[in-house]
Amino acid sequence: MTPLKTVGHATHRIDALQRVTGKAKYTGDIHLPGMLYARVLRSPHPHARIRKIDVSKALALPGVKAILTNENCDVIWGSGDQINQRRLFNNPVRFAGDPVAAVAAANRHIAEDALHLIDVEYEVLPFLMDLEEALKPGAIEIHPGGNLSPNNQRQRQPQIYRRGNVAEGLKAADRVFEDNYATVHHNNAQLELRVAVAEWSGDKLTVHASTQGIANCRTDLARDLKIPAENVRVICEYMGGGFGNKNQNQDFDLMAAVLSKQAGAPVKLEFTRKEDFVAVHGRWSSRQSYKVGVKNDGTLTAIQLTALTGAGAYRKSSCDLAGTEIYQVPNLETSVSPVYTNTAVAANYRAPAYPQGVFGIESLMDDVAYALKMDPVEFRLKNMTRKFRDQTPYTSCGLEDCIRKGAEAFGWKQRWNPNPGSAPGPVKRGVGMAMGMFGSGLGRSSAVVRLDGQGQYHLHVGVTDVGTAAKTTMGLIAAEELGVPLEKVNVVWGDTDTCPYSVGESGSRTTVQTGMAVIEAVRDLKKQIAEKGAPKGNEVLTAMATTNPAQLQGQSRNSFAAHFAEVEVNVETGHVIVTRFVSAHDSGRVVNPLTAQSQVQGGSIQGIGMALHEELRYDKRSGLPLNAGYYGARIMTHLDAPPVQVVWVETDEPYGPFGAKTLGEPTIIPTVAAVANAIHNAIGRRVKSLPITRDKILEALA
Amino acid sequence: MKAFSNVNPKDLKGAASVLRQKGQSATIVGGGSDLLGMIKERLVTPDVLVSLKSIRGLDKVTERGGETVIGGLITLDALSHDPLIRKNYAVLAEAAGQVGTPQIRNAGTLAGNVCQRPWCWYYRNGFPCYKNGGKTCFSITGENEFHAIFGGGPSFIVHPSDTAPALVALDAKFRIINASGGPSGERTVAAADFFKLPSDNPARENVLANDEVLAEIRLPAAKSGTRGTYHKVLDREAWTHAVVSVAAVMEMDGQVCKTARVVLGGVAPIPWRVPKVEAMLAGQRITPELAAQAGAAAVEGARPLAKNQYKIPLTQAVVKQTLVALGA
């Protein structure tokens, strides 16, 4: 690829100084005159009907200004459930942590004291914790119609994908492998708590949100509050992370807005860390059963997946499972059934359907490779996807190079032990790898660029920057297209009053979608300059572009990755340390190598935590969570994180801005499976459920 | 967080008398690294906090009459870096240095760590268990992989402290102050007698009465040839309590172990001494074979619950590894 002037050069974030000096105002730092503080009362039961709520004592507490319950607030939180009508406060409550009431008061201590003065009479209902139990005939119904949540066609049927004929494919195989895998609910665990500050001025609402998309948050708020979108302003200048759980509008945004309306004063609502873990959402759990048919030479003939996924108490997202798409196979059938239980809600978390599905398929494919006495790397090179769903050509595909160059950087040939578990111990070393892919989204986004009479460019983009350095990325793309240094571009972001629509920072879409709009807007501006000349004095030239590429001419655009892990497992204590990690990525041209590298390292480390530690645990008899919060979730610390070496495989993507594709989410997709495969290589035993904790390792070795 | 007031007594007697006056509504606070979190969670709801931070001189390490005296208010970080402790009582320096995180060690105190309430997830989530004033232990038939394999019943918590096993291994003495004047105003208790099994009182972990303050910890003079170490198994590399830990102290005569004290953490409601192991080691060279036998002896009599079986091979392995490291 031809090197460019600005894009492709390691560049510090344009807001780095503000962030590290504490000048950046995050939503939690916002303080408005006369602002009230809110707290939420949550269900102490996994399933209960509220017979009566008496808020009179709480309202009588000096300093209490407003209380919302199911009785005086019928707002439907549209983003909270794709299938059922989910209100802000529901009756019955369907999980321990379901909101029952919200209080706004002069300070947060009064608000919290008021919660304890609300009398709620519950009729405790039977509850379900387990996916299989929930589908048994006669099980209580968490939502009317049963606990199998509808598929994409809104039928009470599994979500099915088929190509070829799996029965025939399995018949044609020399060997058939079958196995089951389980993954668990775990939390996004972003650093910034969920927080919103809402203020009304007449019928105009301003929400300082902690959101991954100011534009979506705005339209969602308007929809749920039944007011015109132009009456809603959403501001989020600095954002402290979400990993998918701050897409759209969240219930705390809405609660703050409704409380503020009722109290006639600005309201700040910030959840506690514990609420953050139980009350919003985490990654959905899964039970996966595979059958794989293979010829003796390693050629795949069929893959069949039957799976349940754990939606929790509401259906907030797809609850799908990905992973099988990374293999070329003529016969494929996947059947995924999202199931309701009385547990924390599951929805988007960095590559929502992927790392757990890839853990399943890549664990099994690893076993297949060893059984056929093939090097796992060679097995994948032989069977990796060549076309999307074996039909549609890729716009660009660097998967093979990710595997080859990643293996080389990792030293696979020298490090791989063909006989798992054969090292002497007690500390056994092992290596594993896995691959993954992720669609690079298509859709609408906009940008505005202006040139003023002083020769300064102003780029208006509706990004908040969820940690990806999106503000900087947009500035780099504009600067490159303008042919000016980044300093000449003043990036304006984070406010729906000053920025046009930008796709939410979810689905790893910002660079590919908003980036294209930036290029189009700049091209328009350059045309205007050519026609009208550069502006002088108070003159300003403005260009706006909205791009919405619907098709890629019968092609499919995806990013690809291969991850390589080395672990040391002490077989006497079950202790695992990840000692080496190489992440090879094809995300097209890398716009900013500095922040892109951080993305890959962060995603990989997050995936190691998913592989080894994280699970939201419940007491099964009471249905109450046991380990909500950072301590209990055993989130990775600096001491747990290995150095992650990043290998770039830069394909020239014809449809991306300067050849760029998607990056943020692919970074976690193969990680979990790579770690699991490395543990298998070290100890010669396969742990088939996440997280791979000490007790499971010692049990597997016993 | 429920509102509370703060008292800054100027000496330990003053602290104890506020405690006596206020009864159950008062709680001592040292570093507050755990207590304040518990108050925020409303797990405890004191009206009065009696802060020991205002009392001078309670955070020092001094040598007195052949003993080493450590003020209860010394931070875990200071303790872990104290030259005298590192030289003569390595097991304690290592244990203190492995508590929590640097932030916690900078605030948390030795007395606070010794008296820390359990980290059982039933207790910490407010289940009405023995520790929360109830009449049951939810772990017995619940989620119990982190619970006791020794000394359990009726509560199956494990003692959360890293320094406690080290102090029992060092045969420390605890000086406890109460509000009374004269000789009845204080008592000294051996570390091994300070901690109490739930069969004595399932609501508490030690002998401290409500109006008593753990003031100092006294360590006997280190004998020459004594070495010690603390091995802690964590479920990540920092900021978890011990899944299993081993505090071991040996008095060596050349290659031969004259006497040994071996105390386990993370396996019982109190620091769990293993006298059989200590007897096996006395008078012996610490060979890998002997260490392995000691590991096996350490888990004799373990009574695991449904999900903590793994602690048996784990304990066995950590005892072995610790003794091999120490005897080498």
Interface residues (C-beta under 8 A of the other chain):
Chain A: H109 E112 D113 K274 P426 N570 E572 T573 G574 H575 I577 L612 H613 R617 Y618 D619 K620 R621 S622 L624 P625 L626 N627 Y631 G632 R634 M636 T637 H638 L639 D640 T693 R694 D695 L698 E699 A702
Chain B: M1 K2 A3 E41 T101 W121 Y122 N125 F127 F138 T141 G142 E143 E145 V233 D235 R236 E237 A238 W239 T240 V243 K307 N308 Q309 Y310 P313 L314 Q316 A317 V318 K320 Q321
